[in-house]
Amino acid sequence: MFKFTLVASLSLCALTAQTPARPAATPAQLDLTALDKSVNPCVDFFHYACGTWVKNKPIPADQATWGRFSELAERNREILHQILEDASKPAANRDATTQKIGDYYAACMDEKAIDARGLAPLQPELDRIRNLKDKSQIAEEIAHLHAIGVGALFQFNSGQDFKDSSSVIAQFDQGGLLLPDRDYYLKDDAKSVELRQKYVAHIQRMLELAGENPGQAKADAAAVMQIETALAKGSLDLVSRRDPEKVYHKISRQELAALSPAFRWNEYFTAAAAPSFQSINVSYPDFVKAINAGIESTPLAEWKTYLTWQLLHSAAAFLPAAFAQENFNFYG
């Protein structure tokens, strides 16, 4: 066991990362300078194997953790960065695919142009939400948002049937929360309360950046928090979700519709271009009931605000600098 631990620790901590100049076929080598031979390996093997490396490689200011795999990931990102930089430079020998990649990258990096356009690229999507006339249209709009990468309200996909791995079935799962987990909405300790206050303030600032006046943005942020809190109360906790039996409820489409008649499921599945199916695994039926209660009790105007917030959050990294910075300030 000690021999295995020695090999594993040295492999993780003392392997010399290959440089781009080194041929790919050259095997990795042990970096003996990473060892701290002043430490007794029988007392503290980690610091024996990694002590000098840890001392010489402090955690960067923008990272929560750091290690050899972190270094590897950064090196890979830099290689990809250089590939994109090269592709974005006009050259006589650029093929069509390289040009498309380069042009796309260059457009994303043109911060002045992004700032100058403001919300114009997102305006058609904002208008779709603003033009909803009835809550019966929410299902189709959710399908559209899912199609463009906005994870509003819930998750819908397909996967193996837990009790028949040869069968692929439709799957429904809880979602729509932009804090990490349901408990962030429900705990009453001081830290959780403070985090929720900061979250609502963040939503308000994002809505203000999108053009709302401070008073309206404050009220809308509170409405978003109310919707998400109701969804959190209807969600299954993380510990329970680890039990496969607790996230397996195979029901028919008709039974799903009965759980939440206020949500037009047929319209959603049609707009989502889902293939024909008769049964679906609903991870937690109570969450479907929470959706139904929310649609019945919450005014359409507040649902529009929730969907607008989901859209702004999803697109924040691609919007003008003020949006990207505000998103980074809260989420890091």
N, C-alpha and C positions, 0 to 999 in steps of 0.2 A: 504494500500500500504506500509506504514512504517513497519507494522508487517511482511509483506512478505519479504521486503528488509532485515529486521533484521535476519529472519530465514535463508535466502539465504546466506547472508554474513557470518554469524556464521558457517553455514554448510561448506562453502568453506575454511574459514580461521581458524576456531577454533576447527575443529574436530580432535581428537587425533587419529593418525594413529595406527592401530593395529600392534602389534609386532608378530613375528612368534610364540612366546610362548603362545599368547592369543588364546583361542579357537575361531574357525571361526564363531561360532554362537553368540559370545558375541557382542552386538551392539556397534557401535562407540559412544564415549562420547564427550561432549563439553570440550575443554581445556580452562578453564577460565583464565589460565595464559597467553594466547595469547592476551587478551584484554589489552588495555591501558585506564584505567579508569580515567586518568588525562585529557582525551580529551572529549569534549562535543559531544555526539553522534548526536545531532541535528545540529552541525556545521560541523563535519568531521566524518561521520559514519565509513568510511573505516579505518581510523587510530584508532578509538575507538575499532572496532572489531578486527583489525589485527596489531595494532601498536607495541605491545611488541613482537609478533612473527617476524615481519619484522626486528625489531631492533636486535633480537637474531639470526636471520637466514640471514646473508648477502648473496648476490648473489655469488656463487662460481666463481672462476677466469675463469673456462672453460665454463661458461654458460652465455647466454645473458639475460635470465629471470629466475625467481625462484619462486616456490610456493608449496603449499601442494601437488598438483598433480605431480609436479616435483619430490618431495620427494617420492611419491608413485611409479612413474615410475622408479626411481633409485633403490628403494627397490625391485621391481619386477625383474629388470635386475640382481641384485645381487643374487636373488633366482635362476634365470635361470642359472647364471654363476656357482653357486655352484652345480646345477644339472649336468651341463656339466663336471665340474671338477670331480665330483664323478663318472660319467659315463666313464671318460677317464682312470680311475685307474683299472688295471687288478684285477679281482676278480673271484673266483670260481663260484659265483652265478650270474654272469652277463649273461643275456640272449642275443640272437643274435642281437635283435634290439638295446639294450643298448650298446652293443659293437660297432655296426656300428656308432651310434651317438657319442660315446666316441672317436673312432678312427678318425672320421671325424674332430671332435673338436681338438683333439691332433695334427693332421696334420696341421690344420690352425694355431695352436699356436706354431708350431716348426719353429720359425723365422730363426734359423741357416740353417735349411734344405731349407727353401724358398729362402733365400739369396744365398745359394750355387747353386741352380738350375737356378737362374736368370730368363731369359725369355723362358727357354726351354719348360715349360708347355704351353706357349702361341704361341710358334713358328709355330705349324701347322696352326693356324688361321692367323698369319702374312704372312705365305707363300701363303695361299689361296688368300689373297688380292694382294700380290706381283705378283702372277701368272695370274692375270686378263689380258687378251689379247686384249679385245675390250670393248667399253662402253656398248655394248649390254648385257654384262655379269653383269653389275652393279645391275640390278633388282634381279637376283638370289642370288647375294652376300648379298644384303640388307635383303632378306628373311632369309638367313642363320644367319646373325648377329642378326636379331630380335629374331630368335629362341633361341639364346644363351644369350639373355638379353641385347643386345647392341641396344640402341635406335637411330640408325642412320637415318637421312633424314626425316622420317615421322612416324606416328603411324597408325597401322591398327589393328582393333579388331571388335567386334560385340556388339550390344546393342539394346535396344528398339527403334523402330521408334518413333520419337518425335510426329508424328501425328497419330500414331496407336500403342498404348502401348501393344497391343496383338501380335504385330509382332516384331521379332528380325531380324535386318538387318546388313549388313556389314557397317563398319564405317571407314572413313579415316580422319585423323587430322594432322595438321601441327606439325612439330617437328624438331629434328636434331640440335638444338641450345644448347650449353653447358654453355652459360650465362643465367641467370634466365628468361629473357624476350626479345622480339624483340627490345624494347626501349633501352636496354643496348648497342645495336649495332648502334643505330641511333641518340641518343641525342648528342648534340655538346657542352654541358657544360663541364667545366674543370674536374669535378669529373668523368664523363662518359668517357672522352678521356683518363684520367689516368688509369681507370679500364681496358679499352680495351688494353692499352699498357702493363699492367701487365698480362692480359690474354694471349696475344701473346707471352710474355716472358715465361709464364708458359708452353705453348704448346711447345716452343722451348726447354725448359729444359727437358720436358718429352721425346721429340724425341731424344735429345742427350743421355739421359739415355738408350734409346732403341738402341743406336749405331750409330746415325748419327753424322757427324762432325758438329761443330758449324755453319759454313757457310751454309751448306745444311739445317740444322735444322731451321735456321733463315728464309731462303727462304720458306721452307715448312710451317712454322708457319704462315707466311704472306698469303700463298695460302689458308690455312684452314680458316683464318679470312675472306678472300675474299669470299669464298663459303658460310660461315655462314652469312655474312652480306647480300649477295644476297638473301638467304633464309629468313632472317629477314625482308628485304624490301618486300617480297612477303607474309609475315605473317599478320594475323589480329591482331589488338591491343587488349589488355586485356579488356578494357571498352566495346568494340564492341562485344567481345566474351561472355559477360554476357547476350546478347540479343539472346534468342533461335532462333529467325527468321534469324539472321545473320550467324548462324552456322548450318543451315539446307538447304542442297541442294541435294535432292534425285535424282540421275541420274543413267543411265544404265552403264554397263561395257563398252559398245561401246562409250558412251559419255565421260567416263573417259579416255579411250585410245585416243580419239580425242583431249582432253585437253593437253595430254602429250605423243605424239607418240614416242618421243625419249626414253621413259622408257618402258621396255617390261612388261606391266602389267600382261599379261597371264602367263609369266614365273614366275613373282613374286608370284602370287596367287597359282600356282602349287607348287612352292618350299616352300611356306608357309603352304602347306597342308590345304588350305582353302576349306571349303565345297562348293558345287555348289551354286551359287547365281547369280541373274540377275541385282539387283539394289544395290546401295551403297550410303550412306550419306557422301558427301564430305563437310566437315565443311567450307572450304573456297577455291573455285575453283581457285582463283588467285595464291594460293600456289602451286597447281599442275602445273600451267603454269610456275611458278618460277623454279620448278624442271626441267621442259622441257628445259627452257632457259639455265639453268646451265649445264645440260648434253650436250646440243648442243655446248655451247661456251667454256666449261672448259676442258682442256686436261685430258686424262685418268690418267696421272701421278699424277695430282693434286687431282683427285677423290680418287686415291689409298691412298694418304697422308691423306685426310679427313677421310676415312674409318679406316686407321691405327690409327689416333688420337682418333676416337670414341671408338675403341677397347681398346686402352691403358687406356683411361679415365675410361671406364666401369670396367676394371680389376685392376685398380690401387691399391685398398685396399688389393688385394690378391697377389700382386707382391712383390719383394724384398723391404726392408725398404726404400731405396732411392726413389722409386716410391710412396710408401704410404705417405712418409713425404712430398714430393713435392706436391702431391695432397692435403694433409691437409694444407700445407702452403698457398695454393691459396683459396681453398674452405672452409677450417676451419671445 
